Amino acid sequence: MKPLYLLPLILLAVGASCPPNPHPTPTPTPTPTPPPVVDNGRPTSPIYTNMLLRTFNGRFVLTEAHLPFEMKGAIFCWPQDLPDGTPGKVIRSTDGRTFPYRWTLTSPELMGYAREFGVNTHVVRLGPYRRDKLCCGLEEIGPPILEDGIYNPKFDAYLLELAHDAGRHDNLLIVSLDDSGWGGKHQRAGDDVGYALNPNDVMDARRVAYLKHFVELLDGFGNVAFEIGNENDLNPTWTPDFERANYALIRATEKLVVHVVISNTRDYTGPYEAMASHSRGSVDSPINGKPVMVNEYNPRMSPAEFASCYTEMRARGGACLYWRSDGTDAEQDATLAVLKAGGSGGLEPIEYPLPSSGPAPPRDGALSGIRHEFSRGSTDLTPCVGIGCGKGDIGGSGFAYCNSIGMGYMGGVPRGWCPVRNECGPTGKPVPGDPASFECDLRADWERWLLRAPHPICTSDGAVTYIDSGFRVATSGTWLDCCDATGTICTGRFRP
């Protein structure tokens, strides 16, 4: 998967698997990062990249720094009639409030209600379905594709509004692109549910154009992940090749952000980063190294059943999302309260394997640090041990450790600090007879082990850009603070 910086749910009559009803500033300074450009709501450079979903070691994580992420998702598939008898357009809370429904999408108001319970992940399904089969408030916006084959600008604008609303609140939006499983199988069987593409799973020109349109529309959103489709493998014409062709098309269309792609099929050996399940309860996760999210089940789970699913999937690195397909408002809010409580205990940072049996740098902020040095318009970051490492005198000499890896002396003088391993020479390998080259080829592995991250994780009052695998950074702000994944080993705030 290419790094970010290198690239650059239409309810029917019976709807979509859902039942009805103080230092001086240095010179030169880093070139300021320009603000993202947004054209009529559509980003033309990456935005909300702090919510960039990734997978690592069978877990859902955030960003290329593999930050632990507790996915708390809610999908509302059960509209409520208004007191005046208006049918099927709102979700009600137990305190009497109502929120626009607009299945198979959602609404900013409903997303805001879910956030009251700690929800950070929302799911929408695009369809596409015809206008005459829309309900639940979505008919006011219209279908993705109009009768003349033109993409509906009102639908596009509303989808962009949902993506921005999620991003502004540090939320994910999972976009299920093509309902070819549920919609296609019904349409193919002669049950007119209004599915607007070929009900046979083939990558014809109309499907390719549809997929490209919405991937391009959402490409710049770092807080968006794509699900290829809903229950695709339940369509009798589905094959793994069809699923993989969808994946390849998404990858070929992305230009700004590489998004996580999720498959709701049994093609567990496919190229996707994650899988989705419609099992009622927890499932095995990961599968072939891919984390699994449970994002639909009928009938609903009781609050106790959901709590069990949520806890078990969280512990396995996957996720169990709340799905309301029936039940009462009281059950709804009681189940959402499980998400508000969250899991027991924090999610641990990623543990990288020990690179060797050699001396390990101390994971102690009083002994280890991150040295920073500004040059060439950016800051070089070096995990290290001992006096002078990072923040100056950090509480003791690093001689004993440095000596254990062949770097105890410099010019005959004992060293007070050293990197966790030295850099290699031109060959990239240790040099026989040179103790300072000890395990130099494992330097990056030892740095990741120490940091519990692929590189230092930096915060600033401006945008942060990672360079050279993340060990060199630039910022448009006035300060940086770079740490390991636990916040124990840090540079401390400094002016770059």
C-alpha positions in Angstrom: 0.0 0.0 0.0 1.5 3.3 -1.0 2.0 5.9 1.7 -0.4 8.9 1.7 2.3 11.3 1.0 3.3 9.4 -2.2 -0.2 9.7 -3.7 0.0 12.7 -3.4 -26.3 2.4 3.0 -32.3 4.0 -0.3 -34.6 1.9 1.8 -37.0 0.2 -0.7 -40.5 -1.2 0.0 -38.5 -3.9 1.7 -35.1 -2.3 1.8 -31.6 -3.5 1.5 -31.5 -6.4 4.0 -33.6 -4.2 6.3 -37.2 -4.9 7.3 -39.7 -2.2 6.5 -41.1 0.1 8.7 11.6 30.6 23.6 14.2 30.2 20.8 14.6 32.5 17.8 12.8 31.3 14.7 15.5 29.5 12.7 16.3 30.4 9.1 15.4 28.9 6.8 12.0 27.8 8.0 10.0 24.9 6.5 7.9 25.8 3.5 4.4 26.3 4.9 1.9 23.6 3.9 -0.9 25.2 1.9 -4.4 24.7 3.2 -6.4 21.9 1.4 -8.3 23.1 -1.6 -12.0 22.3 -1.7 -14.0 22.8 -4.9 -17.8 22.9 -4.2 -17.3 20.5 -1.2 -15.0 18.2 -3.1 -11.5 18.1 -1.9 -8.7 18.5 -4.4 -6.0 17.7 -1.8 -6.1 15.2 1.1 -8.2 16.3 4.1 -9.1 14.8 7.5 -6.0 12.6 7.3 -5.9 12.2 11.1 -8.8 9.7 10.6 -7.1 7.8 7.8 -8.1 4.2 8.5 -5.4 1.5 8.2 -5.0 -2.1 9.1 -2.0 -3.6 10.8 -1.3 -7.0 12.4 -5.0 -7.9 12.0 -6.3 -4.7 13.7 -8.0 -1.5 12.7 -5.6 1.4 13.3 -5.4 5.0 12.4 -2.9 6.6 10.0 0.4 5.3 8.9 1.6 5.7 12.5 -0.7 2.7 13.4 -2.4 4.5 16.3 -4.8 2.2 18.3 -8.4 2.8 17.2 -11.6 1.6 18.9 -14.2 1.6 16.2 -17.6 2.5 17.5 -20.2 2.3 14.7 -24.0 2.7 14.5 -26.3 2.0 11.5 -30.0 2.8 11.8 -32.2 0.7 9.6 -35.6 1.2 11.2 -37.5 4.5 10.5 -40.2 5.6 12.9 -43.5 7.3 12.1 -44.0 10.8 13.4 -46.7 11.4 15.9 -48.8 13.0 13.2 -48.7 9.8 11.2 -46.0 10.8 8.7 -44.4 7.5 7.8 -40.9 6.3 7.9 -38.6 9.3 7.8 -37.1 9.7 11.3 -35.3 7.9 14.1 -36.6 8.7 17.6 -34.7 8.9 20.9 -36.1 7.9 24.2 -36.3 11.6 25.2 -38.7 12.3 22.3 -36.3 13.9 19.8 -36.5 13.0 16.1 -33.7 12.8 13.6 -34.0 12.6 9.8 -33.4 9.1 8.5 -32.7 9.0 4.8 -31.7 5.4 4.5 -29.7 4.1 2.9 -27.7 7.1 3.7 -28.0 9.0 6.9 -28.2 12.6 8.0 -25.9 15.0 9.8 -28.6 15.3 12.6 -28.6 11.5 13.0 -24.8 11.3 13.0 -24.8 14.0 15.7 -27.2 12.0 17.8 -25.0 8.9 17.5 -22.0 10.9 18.6 -23.7 11.6 21.9 -23.0 7.9 22.5 -19.4 8.0 21.4 -20.0 6.8 17.9 -17.1 7.5 15.7 -18.0 5.5 12.6 -20.9 5.8 10.2 -21.9 3.7 7.3 -23.8 4.6 4.1 -24.9 2.5 1.1 -25.1 4.3 -2.2 -27.3 1.8 -4.1 -27.9 2.8 -6.8 -31.7 2.6 -6.9 -34.3 4.3 -9.0 -36.2 7.3 -7.8 -39.5 5.5 -7.6 -38.1 3.0 -5.1 -36.6 5.6 -2.7 -38.2 6.4 0.7 -37.5 7.5 4.2 -36.6 11.0 3.2 -34.0 10.1 0.6 -36.6 10.7 -2.2 -36.3 14.4 -1.3 -32.6 14.2 -2.5 -33.1 11.8 -5.3 -31.1 8.8 -6.6 -27.4 8.8 -7.4 -28.2 8.4 -11.1 -31.1 10.4 -12.7 -33.4 9.0 -15.4 -31.3 10.5 -18.2 -28.2 8.7 -16.9 -26.7 11.9 -15.5 -25.3 11.8 -11.9 -27.5 13.6 -9.5 -25.7 16.8 -8.3 -28.0 17.0 -5.3 -27.1 13.4 -4.3 -23.4 14.2 -4.8 -23.6 17.4 -2.7 -25.4 15.6 0.1 -22.8 12.8 0.2 -20.0 15.3 0.4 -21.9 17.0 3.2 -22.0 13.7 5.2 -18.3 13.1 4.6 -17.4 16.6 5.7 -19.6 16.4 8.8 -17.9 13.1 9.8 -14.4 14.6 9.2 -15.0 17.8 11.2 -15.9 15.6 14.2 -13.0 13.2 13.8 -15.3 10.4 12.5 -15.0 7.8 9.8 -17.5 7.4 7.0 -17.6 3.9 5.5 -19.1 4.1 2.0 -20.6 0.9 0.5 -20.3 1.7 -3.1 -22.5 -0.8 -5.0 -25.5 -2.8 -3.6 -25.0 -5.4 -6.3 -25.5 -8.3 -3.8 -28.8 -7.4 -2.2 -30.1 -5.3 -5.0 -28.7 -7.4 -7.8 -30.0 -10.7 -6.6 -33.5 -9.4 -6.1 -33.6 -7.6 -9.4 -32.2 -10.7 -11.2 -34.9 -12.9 -9.6 -37.6 -10.6 -11.0 -38.3 -8.8 -7.7 -38.2 -5.1 -8.9 -36.5 -3.4 -6.0 -35.3 -0.6 -8.4 -31.6 -1.6 -8.6 -30.2 0.6 -11.3 -27.2 -1.3 -12.5 -26.8 -4.6 -14.3 -28.1 -7.2 -11.9 -25.5 -9.6 -13.2 -22.1 -9.1 -11.6 -20.1 -7.9 -14.6 -17.8 -5.0 -14.9 -19.7 -3.4 -17.8 -19.2 0.2 -18.8 -22.1 1.6 -16.8 -20.8 -0.1 -13.6 -17.3 1.1 -14.2 -18.4 4.7 -14.8 -20.6 4.6 -11.6 -17.8 3.3 -9.4 -15.2 5.8 -10.8 -17.6 8.7 -10.3 -18.0 8.1 -6.6 -14.4 7.1 -5.9 -13.3 10.3 -7.6 -15.9 12.3 -5.7 -14.7 11.1 -2.3 -11.0 10.5 -3.1 -9.6 13.3 -1.1 -11.3 12.4 2.2 -8.8 10.8 4.6 -11.8 9.8 6.8 -13.5 7.7 4.2 -13.1 3.9 3.7 -14.8 2.0 0.9 -16.9 -1.2 1.2 -17.1 -2.7 -2.3 -20.7 -3.8 -1.9 -23.4 -5.2 0.3 -23.7 -9.0 0.4 -22.1 -9.3 -3.0 -21.5 -13.0 -2.8 -25.2 -13.7 -2.3 -25.8 -12.7 -6.0 -25.8 -16.0 -8.0 -23.6 -14.4 -10.6 -20.9 -13.3 -8.2 -17.3 -14.6 -8.4 -14.1 -13.6 -6.6 -12.9 -12.2 -9.9 -15.7 -9.7 -9.9 -14.9 -8.6 -6.3 -11.2 -8.2 -7.2 -11.9 -6.3 -10.3 -13.8 -3.8 -8.1 -10.9 -3.5 -5.8 -8.5 -2.9 -8.8 -10.8 -0.2 -10.2 -10.8 1.6 -6.8 -7.1 1.5 -6.6 -6.6 2.7 -10.2 -9.0 5.6 -9.6 -7.6 6.9 -6.4 -5.2 9.8 -6.8 -5.2 11.7 -3.5 -5.6 9.2 -0.7 -5.3 5.4 -0.5 -8.4 4.2 1.3 -9.0 1.0 3.2 -11.2 -1.3 1.0 -13.5 -3.8 2.7 -15.2 -6.8 1.2 -18.5 -8.2 2.5 -17.8 -11.6 0.8 -16.1 -15.0 1.5 -13.1 -14.1 -0.7 -10.8 -14.1 2.3 -7.7 -14.5 0.2 -8.4 -11.4 -1.9 -6.4 -8.2 -1.8 -8.8 -6.2 0.5 -7.5 -4.7 3.7 -10.5 -5.8 5.8 -13.7 -7.9 5.7 -17.3 -7.3 6.7 -19.7 -9.9 8.2 -23.5 -10.0 8.6 -23.3 -12.7 11.3 -25.4 -12.2 14.3 -22.7 -12.1 16.9 -19.0 -12.1 17.1 -16.9 -13.9 14.4 -13.3 -14.9 14.0 -11.0 -12.0 13.5 -8.6 -11.5 11.9 -9.1 -13.8 8.9 -6.0 -14.2 6.8 -4.6 -11.2 8.6 -7.6 -9.0 7.8 -9.7 -7.5 10.6 -13.4 -8.1 10.4 -16.3 -5.8 11.2 -19.8 -7.1 12.0 -22.0 -4.4 10.4 -25.4 -6.0 9.9 -27.5 -8.7 11.6 -31.3 -9.5 11.6 -33.0 -9.5 14.0 -31.4 -6.9 16.2 -29.2 -8.0 19.1 -30.3 -7.2 22.7 -28.1 -4.7 24.6 -26.5 -7.7 26.4 -25.9 -9.6 23.2 -24.4 -6.5 21.5 -22.2 -5.8 24.5 -20.8 -9.3 24.2 -20.2 -9.0 20.4 -18.6 -5.5 20.8 -16.3 -6.7 23.6 -15.2 -9.8 21.8 -14.6 -8.1 18.4 -12.7 -5.3 20.0 -10.4 -7.7 21.8 -9.7 -9.4 18.5 -8.8 -6.2 16.7 -12.0 -6.1 14.7 -15.3 -4.3 15.3 -19.0 -5.0 16.1 -21.3 -2.1 14.9 -24.7 -1.4 16.2 -27.4 -2.2 13.6 -31.0 -1.2 14.3 -33.3 -3.4 12.2 -36.2 -3.7 14.7 -36.9 -3.3 18.4 -37.9 -0.4 20.6 -36.4 3.1 21.1 -35.5 2.1 24.6 -33.5 -0.9 23.3 -31.9 1.3 20.8 -30.6 3.8 23.3 -29.6 1.1 25.8 -27.5 -0.6 23.1 -25.9 2.7 22.1 -25.0 3.1 25.7 -22.7 0.1 25.3 -20.7 2.2 22.8 -20.6 5.2 25.1 -19.1 3.0 27.9 -16.5 1.7 25.5 -14.3 -1.3 26.1 -12.6 -2.1 29.4 -9.1 -0.8 29.4 -7.3 1.1 26.7 -6.2 -0.5 23.5 -2.5 -1.3 23.7 -0.1 0.2 21.2 1.2 -2.0 18.4 4.0 -4.3 19.6 6.7 -4.9 17.1 8.7 -8.1 17.4 12.2 -8.0 19.0 14.5 -7.7 16.0 17.2 -9.9 17.7 18.5 -11.1 21.0 21.0 -8.2 21.1 20.9 -5.4 23.7 17.5 -3.6 23.7 17.3 0.2 24.3 15.4 1.0 27.5 11.7 1.9 27.0 12.0 4.6 29.7 11.5 8.3 29.0 14.2 9.1 31.6 16.8 7.0 29.7 15.7 7.1 26.1 14.6 10.0 24.0 14.3 11.3 20.4 17.0 13.6 19.2 15.9 16.4 16.9 18.1 18.3 14.5 16.8 20.9 11.9 18.4 21.0 8.5 17.3 21.5 4.9 13.9 22.9 5.8 12.8 19.9 8.0 13.7 18.2 11.2 15.6 14.9 11.5 14.4 12.6 14.3 16.7 10.0 15.9 15.5 7.6 18.7 18.5 7.3 21.0 19.8 6.6 24.5 21.7 8.7 27.0 22.9 12.3 27.8 22.3 14.7 25.0 19.6 12.6 23.4 16.6 14.7 22.5 15.9 17.1 25.4 19.5 17.5 26.6 20.6 15.8 29.8 17.8 13.3 30.3 18.9 11.7 33.6 22.1 9.8 33.1 24.8 8.6 30.9 24.1 6.2 28.1 27.6 4.8 28.1 26.8 1.3 29.3 24.2 0.8 26.6 26.2 2.5 23.9 29.2 0.3 24.8 27.1 -2.8 24.6 26.4 -2.1 20.9 29.9 -1.1 20.0 29.4 2.7 20.3 30.9 3.3 23.7 33.7 5.6 22.6 34.2 8.4 20.1 37.8 9.4 19.5 38.8 7.5 22.7 36.3 9.4 24.8 33.3 7.6 26.5 30.1 8.5 24.8 27.2 9.9 26.8 24.5 9.1 24.2 24.1 7.1 21.0 21.4 6.0 18.5 19.7 2.7 19.2 21.9 1.2 16.5 24.4 2.9 14.2 23.8 3.6 10.5 25.4 1.2 8.1 27.9 2.2 5.5 27.5 2.0 1.7 27.0 -1.8 1.7 24.0 -1.6 4.1 25.5 -4.4 6.1 27.7 -4.7 9.3 31.4 -4.4 8.5 33.6 -7.2 9.9 35.9 -5.9 12.6 33.9 -2.7 13.1 32.1 -3.0 16.4 30.2 0.3 15.7 28.4 -1.4 12.8 26.8 -4.0 15.1 23.3 -4.9 13.8 23.3 -1.7 11.8 21.1 -3.5 9.3 18.5 -3.8 12.1 18.5 -0.1 13.0 15.0 0.6 11.6 13.6 -2.6 13.2 15.0 -1.6 16.6 13.6 2.0 16.3 10.1 0.7 15.5 10.3 -1.7 18.5 11.3 1.1 20.8 8.7 3.5 19.5 5.9 0.9 19.1 5.2 2.8 15.9 6.8 2.9 12.4 8.2 6.4 13.2 7.9 9.1 15.8 4.3 10.4 16.1 4.4 14.2 16.0 1.9 16.9 17.0 2.1 20.6 16.2 0.0 23.8 15.9 0.2 23.4 12.2 0.2 20.6 9.5 2.8 17.9 9.9 4.4 16.3 6.9 6.4 13.0 7.3 9.4 12.5 5.1 11.9 9.7 4.7 9.8 7.0 6.1 8.6 9.4 8.9 11.9 10.0 10.6 12.2 13.5 9.1 9.2 15.9 9.5 8.2 19.4 8.4 5.5 21.6 9.8 3.7 24.8 8.9 3.4 25.5 12.6 5.6 27.1 15.2 6.4 24.0 17.3 6.7 20.2 17.2 6.5 17.5 19.9 7.3 14.0 18.7 6.8 10.8 20.8 6.5 7.1 20.8 3.1 5.5 20.6 2.7 5.6 24.4 3.7 9.2 24.9 6.5 8.1 27.2 9.5 8.8 25.0 9.3 12.3 23.6 11.3 15.1 22.3 9.4 17.6 24.3 8.0 20.7 22.5 10.6 22.5 20.4 10.7 25.1 17.7 11.7 23.5 14.4 
